[in-house]
Amino acid sequence: MTEPEFDLPPKASPEVVAERETLADEVCRELARTGLPVHRGDLDDRAEKRPGARVHVAPFVDGGVYVNWTTDAELRDTALDLFARGIDYADPPPVLRHYNSVLRHMRAALSEILASAGFEVAEPDRHGQGSMIEVRGFRP
């Protein structure tokens, strides 16, 4: 029996990854200055579960710097449990509507805050990146 092969996307050069690391650190610094909880999701295994802004560097050629909002576990787990059990998409439960609303509004707020600080932000492909925003650069 042969081992399955996984085609991972090619990695970006070390120089490109270093530029992204610097940009991610600047994003974290700016979000922290506003008083928002922020952490590097790619440097802390526990960051995915911590509430606040999660900044992540994707090291692939098509990667970049991404920011995602994570709610407290009580809201997140309740909403995701309901979703996993199956919902009526035409009339989702109130807690799921609230959870989705929080993510949508926080994504917008993070985008506006970062743009105001001089960062170039964009929404990545919604199918590939969920509720994340992409930070593409900084204009001092």
N, C-alpha and C positions, 0 to 999 in steps of 0.2 A: 504494500500500500504506500502511496506517495503522500508526502506532506502537502497540504494546501499552500498555495502561494498567494500572498496578499500584495497587491500593487499599491504601495504607498506613493503619494505624490513626491516629486523630487524636492529636496531641501534647498532652501535659499543659501547663498554664500554666507560665510561667517561675518563678512562686513555688513551685509544686509540685515542679518539677525542682530548684530550689535547696534545698528541704527534703530531697529525696532525696539530693542531693550531700552535704549536711551529715551525714545519717544514714550514708551510705556511708563518709565519712571517719571517723566514730566507730567503725563496724564494723572498718575497717582498723586503727585505733589499738588497739582492744581485742584483736584477733587478734594483732597484733604484740607486745603486752604479754605474751601467753602464750608467745611464742617461735616461733610459727608463721610460715612465710614467707607474705606476703600482698602483693597488688598490685591496683591498679585496672584491671580488664580493659577498661573503656570509655575509659581515658585512655592506654593503652599498647598499641600494635598488636602487640607481641611477647608480651603477657601471656598470650595463649591457649595458648602453647606452654611457658610457664614453670611449673615445678612449684610447688604450694602453693595457698593460698586465693586465688581470683580473685573480686573484688567488682565488681559491674557495676550501673550505674544505667540502667534502661530509661526513656526519656523519653516514652513514650506514656501516654495517659490510663489505660489498664489496666496500666501498667508498675509498676515499683517498684525495690527494691534486692534484688539476688540475690547469693548466694554459692555458688560451685562449687569443688570440689577438682580439681586437675589433678595427675596423677602425672608422674613423670619420663618423658621421651620413650621410653626403652628399654622400659618396661613398657607404656605407652600404645600405642606404634606396633606392638609385637609383638601385643598383644591385638586392636587394630583391624584389622591386616592379616589375622589369622586370621578375624575376623568377616566381613571383606569377601570373603574367599574362599569363605565358606559353612561353616556348622558344623551339627552335629547338636545341636539345641536340647535334646534329651533327655539328651545326654551331652557338654556342651561341653568343649573342651580345658582342662587344668588352669590354664594361664596366663590364659585368659579368665575362668574362675571366680575366680581370684585377683584379677584386675583389677576385676571387678564387686564382689567382697567389699571390696576397699580403698575403692572409691567409696562403697559403702553405709555402711561403718563411719566413714569420714571425714565423710560428710554427717551422720551421727548425732552424731559428736563435735563438729563445728562448731555444730550446733543446740544441743547441751547447753552448750557453752562460752558461746555468745552469750546463751542464756536465763539462765544463771547470772550473767552480767554485767548483766542487766536488759533485754535486748532481747526484743521480741516476735517470735518466729520461727514459720514455718509451712512446710509442704511445698507448693509450688505444684502445679498440674496436672501430673502425671507425664508426660502425653503432650506437653505444651507446653514443659516446662522441663527435662526430663531429670533429672540428679542434683542440680539446684540446690535451695537452700533460699531462702525469701523472708524478708527482715527487714522487718517492718511498723512498727516503732516502738521507742522506748526508754523504759523506766520507771526513772528514777534511784532 
